[in-house]
């Protein structure tokens, strides 16, 4: 796993030089406006205040929220939200801009809610600009792009990286990318903010409100194991057999964004409900990968189970959740004698 505000808080502490550091946040705390999105954004705004950020930009996402919702975020962020006008911060001026509302008074630094193409166009239009911060997917570039004398930089996606630049004698230099990997410890203050967010998610019962469009009968891990003893032995020795415990340990087991990939059939009316209600559907079980198996268990010679390939694994092991996932490497850890792609 990479990213996370807990690690971010600790890294910012390490990088900050009191009285000499200007901390800017680019906004876009979420991609939507659901209840959980609002919980996330408010937690992020709370963290920004704790980090004593000098400015945070509101992206198109936050700007589309209601006035009351925006006011809540601004209050939590200690009113550090940058507007469309000039905002004097330290030795340089900062202004924010979106594709549709670019300010004519551009200072030395602009946080642009746009992609690389938009950033290049903006820089050409404002040649006196020194630094333009834009958005991009993936990781940050190894070095700043340049349009004339303007540096174009992006911190990458989903808060996984932090950029540090030096501002010396009126010029930017010493560009460096810091990744938020497992080597970065959690910050206690930010961890407390994150725990409050987790409690809000759990107390709201969002996981119980997930849509369950499918209606298939499951057999459960025990019934599958009664015939497939060798496969069951391999499964029990794998991390899949303890997947829900992983979330329970971190406090994410009631998070509807996390739990679906750690239990069986959370999108199904007959799928996982809780450890006590549906114990045989706990963890990443046989039917997480092979599909609902009650029909197969009733008539094994007539109803065959589907084979599992890389695409099924990648539905949970995405670049965000498993950044170092390699199918063939990890398949060897769970292979239960059914060939390269299972069965």
Helices and strands as residue ranges (DSSP letters): H 5-15, E 24-25, H 35-51, E 55-56, H 60-63, H 67-76, E 87-89, E 92-98, E 109-113, H 116-125, E 131-133, E 145-147, E 150-153, E 161-168, E 171-179, H 188-204, G 206-209, H 221-227, H 229-236, G 239-242, H 243-250, G 259-261, G 279-281, H 286-290, H 294-298, H 310-314, H 327-334
